[in-house]
Amino acid sequence: VIKPAVGNLQQQQDIDLVCEGAPAYLLMLDSMLVSSPESQDLLLIASQSYSAYATALEECGGSDARIDAMAAKAKSYGQRLLQPLLPIGNKVSAAEFDRHLAKLGTGDVPEAFWGASGWLTWVLRQKGSPEAIADIVLIEKIMARLLQLDEAYQGGSIHLFFGAYHAAKPEMLGGRPDLSAKHFDKALSLSNRQFLLTQTTYAATLA
């Protein structure tokens, strides 16, 4: 019941329906995770759902405080999803993080991708805070590893991440519009141009 609901939310064309109806679904997810706090399946769905809802709220005119709260939830569930795979925390060294990252296999891609995506939802709301800048370094490392493991996952969404990432920075600060274009083009190819988020992100960033 839960997994089809996620797909339906992602494909809905009525954004107001999503914004009005999703809270009940999210409350149900929260309740299920209270009973099964370590369920990887539920954590993956929660990270997906809260990330999507935080983004939808921006289009629905949600308050900054509400959007920030949803993004914080996405981060919390995302990091909980990542914890069995990667060490996360202030006391974790870069070398230790990289060692665990290198051990990831193709079977870990869904959890690592959606965990990082939930975390990224929060980072994007921080508008360049020092903590967010430190976090994006780790998220980039995760995505780079996933690109090696399965570049086609979720319709080329890992390429979509790097397309937006390299387009977001000015060239004088290390931005790479040429590399951004390559990643966007690859994402478009892998999705057969059917994943509209790629087109809209391409337009909003690089184009």
Buried (B, 14 or more C-beta within 10 A) or exposed (E): EBEEBBEEBEEBEEEEEBBEEBEEBBEEBBEBBEEEEEBBBBBBBBBBBBBBBBBBBEEBEBEEEBBBBBBBBBBBBBBBBBBEBBBBEEEEEEEEBEEBBEEBEEEBBBBBBBBBBBBBBBBBBBEEEEEBEEBBEBBBBBBEBBBEBBBBBBBBBBBBBBBBBBBBEEEEEEBBBEBBBBBBBBBBEBBEEEBEBBBEBBEEBBE
